[in-house]
Amino acid sequence: MRLQIGDYTLTLVSDGFFSIDGGTMFGIIPKTIWGRLVTTDEKNRTKLALNSLLIQYKNKNVLVNAGIGEKFNKKYEKIYKIDHQETITSSLKKINLSPEDIDFIIFTHLHLDHCGGATRFENGKSIPLFPRAQYIIQKAEWESATHPNELTKGSYLQDNILPLKERLILIEGDISLTKFGAPGIKLIKTGGHSDGHQIIEVTANGKKAVYLSDLIPTSKHIPLPYLMAYDIDSLQVLNKKRALLKKSVDENYLIIWEHDPEYFYSKIGFYNGNYFAKDSVKL
C-alpha cells in the first residue's frame, strides 16, 4: 500500500503480525470496555500488526522501524504468536527492493518489536541485515536501550541493539533531515513511551502524514485515557497525545498506524468532546 506526499512516496512494509496481552495494551482501561473494541484469543492476547514505513525520495530509501525480526526461538515465537506470512525482506521484495537498497533506518525507539528485524543470526552471531544502512536514533533511546533497568530489560534485547552501534547517527530532540536532502521529513521526540521515543512527520505540498509508532499504537487507542502499561511515563504520553490529536484535527493531516491490524492510515475527527478515526484506509 502506498501514499504520496508531494515528492515523498510512503509504502507500508509489513513484518507480519504478533499478539500480546490485551490488558497490557490498554493499561487502566478494564476489559469490559476494551474488550468491545478488539478480539482476544484463549490466552487474552490481541493481534497487532508490525507495519514499518518505507519513505522514498530522490533515489533514497528510508525505512522507519524494522519489525520484530526472525531471531526468536520457537518458545518466544509461541509466546508472541508471531505470524510471519510476511517479513521485512519479503515485503521489500514485493516492491523490487532488498535490504541492500536501504540507505537509512529511523527507529522510533528500540523495543524488540520495532528493531528486531534490523539484524539476523549468522553462525550464532547477530549481525546487521541491512549492509549499507545508517541508523538514526535519539541519543536518549540508545542510552536507555544499552543500559536497561529491571522494568525495561525485557523490551531491549541486546542482540537487536548492539550490532547497530558501528553505523549510528545519534540525535537529540527534534530535527529535520535537511542535510540528507529531505527537508520534508521531520523527527519529533515525544518520550513518554520510552525515554527517546520519536514520531516521524512527512510534509510536502501542503499535505502531511505522521507515523505515530507507540505514542498511539492503533486506531482503537485514540481515546485519551487509552494508554499502554508499557509506557514508562503515562502522563507525558497523555499530554503529547492530547496535543497531537488536536493538531491533527486542526491541520487535517493523516495518521499512519504501526500496530493497527486493520488500517494503514486515518484522519482524526472530533465530536462532542471526543476524538475518533475517520476516512480510514484498510490494509
Buried (B, 14 or more C-beta within 10 A) or exposed (E): EEBEBBEBBBBBBBBBBBBBEBBEBBBEBEEEEBBEBBEBEEEBBBBBBBBBBBBBBEEBBBBBBBBBBBBBEEEEBEBBBBBBEBBBBBBBEEBEBEBEBBBBBBBBBBBBBBBBBBBBEEEEEBEBBBEEBBBBBBBBBBEBBEEBEEEBEEBBBEBBBEBBEEBEBBBEEEBBBEEBEBEBBBBBBBBBBBBBBBBBBBBBEEBBBBBBBBBBBBBBBBBBEBBBEBBBBBEBBBBBBEEBBEEBBEEEBBBBBBBBBBBBBBBBBBEEEEBBBEEBBEB
